[in-house]
Amino acid sequence: MNPEGSVTHWIALLQSGDDEAVRSLWERYFRGLVELARKRLCGSALVGEDEQIALSAFDSFCRGARAGRFPDLAGRDNLWGLLLTITTRKVADLVQHEQRKKRQPKEGRIVNQSQEAADIEQVFGREPSPEAAAEMAEEFDRLLASLHKPDLQAVALWKLEGYTNEEIAARLGRKTRTVERKLEEIRRIWEWRSDHDA
């Protein structure tokens, strides 16, 4: 079964409540979510929270899929765009929560632990609305479609899934420098697109 077909199959199984599909999707995407969260948290005091955020994002996705919140979800591109959206939003919410906490006066502050726990649960428990998720997935699809060469699309997807340049080079049967050039080309295309869409 090709990767696209297997992901589409796993999504359908997940939506019908199959736990094996959860495991298969977990093995395919969790590492990429951790890497994404780690990069987004870089420079913040929350650097060690990457795995927790990835866990929370994946859990939110599974609960949402089983509840029928993502009816148009099909294929790995849509799925990865949705997972990116959920993870990015959770990182932003956690960073915002941490900044609010820092602004509160420390002297004489009575810490309400149950309120703080509820705040953290709200951050980790937040899922994008179906509309926001669909919008982000569409934007991801547009970005991917702007890469008119299949090898650029594959490199972009693998990089977003957390593969190293060396691992991508091995998958392509090419040198690491070739992958670096392809990533530079992808950046140029996406920057040009961003400048012209603004």
N, C-alpha and C positions, 0 to 999 in steps of 0.2 A: 504494500500500500504506500503511495507517495505521501510526503509529509503533509501536504495540503489536505489530501483526502483523509488522512488519519486524524488531523486536528478537527476537521469538520465532523467526522464520525464521533470523536470524543465529546465535542460540544453537544451533539444530539443526545448522546448517552448521559452526559451530565445533566442536561435539562430534564431528562426523565428519571433522575435520581440515582444513577449508577456510580458507586464508589470507586470502581476501577478506573473510570474516566477521570475522576478527581486525581487519582494517583498519577495517571499518565500525563495529564496537563501539568500537574505539580512538577514532575521530573523534567518536563520540557521548559517550563517558564520561570520556575522559582529563582534559579540562579540569576537570570536576567533582571528580575524584579529587585533582588538584593543589590545588584550592581547599580541599577538605576537609582535606588534610594540612597546608596552610598555616595554616588556622584552628586545628587541633589543636596545631601546633607554636608558635603565637604565645606569645611570652614566654620561650621556651626558647632555648638556645644553638644549636639545630639548625634555625633558621628557613630556611636555604638548602637543606634536604634534601627539600623538598616534592615536587619533580619526581622525585627518586630513589625516594622512598617510593611515589608514584603508579605509577611504572614497575614497581617490584617487586610492588605489589599487583595490577596488571593482568596481569603475567607469571604470578603465582601462580594467578590466576583461570583464565587460558587453559590452563595446564598441568593444573590440577585438572579443568577441564571436559573436556579431551581424554582424561584418565585415567578419566573416568566417576565422579568424586567427588561430583558434584552432579546426580544423576539426576532429582530433582524440580524442577529449575530450569526455570521457564517464564515468559516475559514480562518486561517491563522493571521492574516493581515488585520481583519476586523478585531479578532481577539486580542492581538498584541496592542493595537491602538486603544482598546478599552482598558486593558491592564495598565498601560502607560498612564491613561487618564486617572484611573483610580489611585495608583501609586503616587503620582505627582500631586494629586489633591491631598492625599494623606500626609505627604511630606510638608506641603505648604501649611496645612492646618496645624501640624505638630510644631513647626517652627513658629507660627503665629502664637500658638498657645504658650510656648516657652518665652517669647518676647513679652507677652502680657504679664507673665509671672514675674519676669525680671523688673518690670516697671512698678510693681506693687511695692509699697514701703515695707522694709524688713523689720524695723523696730516696732515693737508692740503689735506685730501682726499675729493674729490667731489663725493657725492653719486649720482649716476645716478639711480633714482628710477625705471624708466621704464626698465633699464637693469637688476636691481635686481629682479623686478617682473618677467621678462622673464626667468631669471636663476631659480627662484623658480618654475615657470610653467614647465620648462624643467625637473626639478627633479621630480615633482609630476606627470607630464604627460608621463614619460618614461615607456614603457612597454617592457617586454622581447620579443626578437624575437621568432617566432614560434619554431625555432630550439632549442633555449635555454630553452623555456618553456617545450618543449617535453623532452629534456634531464633531466631537473629537475623533471618532472613528472615521468619519468622512474626511476630515482634514488629513488624517494619517494616510488614508487611501489616496488623496490628491497628491500629497508629498511623494508617496511611493510611485504613483503614476507619472510624476514629473521626471523620474529616472527612466528614460526611455530604453535603457539597455537592461536585459534580464540579469546580467551579472552584477550590475550596480544595485538592482533591487535586492538580489540575494545577499550581497555584502551588507547593505543597510539593515536588512532583517536580522542577519546573524549578529551584527554588531549590537543592535538593540536587544537581542536575546542574551547578550553578555559574553559572546565568544571573543577571545583575544584575536589580535591580528594574525598571530602564528596559527591558531586553530582554523581561522578562515582561510589562510593560505593553504593549509593542508587539505581543506575541503575542496578548494578550487584546483589544487594541484599546481599552484603558482608560488612565487617567492613572496615573502612578507612585504618587500618594497612595492610589489605590484598592488597588494591590498592597501597599503598606505596611499598610493597614488589614486586608487579608486575611492578611498574615503575622502581625499582632498577634492576630487571631482564632485562627489556627493555634496560636500559642504558648499562648494561654489554654486552648484545648481540650486540648492535650498536657500542660500543667502541671496542669490539673484532673484529667486521667486519671492522671497520675503520682501526684498526692496521694491519689487514691482507690484506687489499686491497691496502694499501700504498706501 
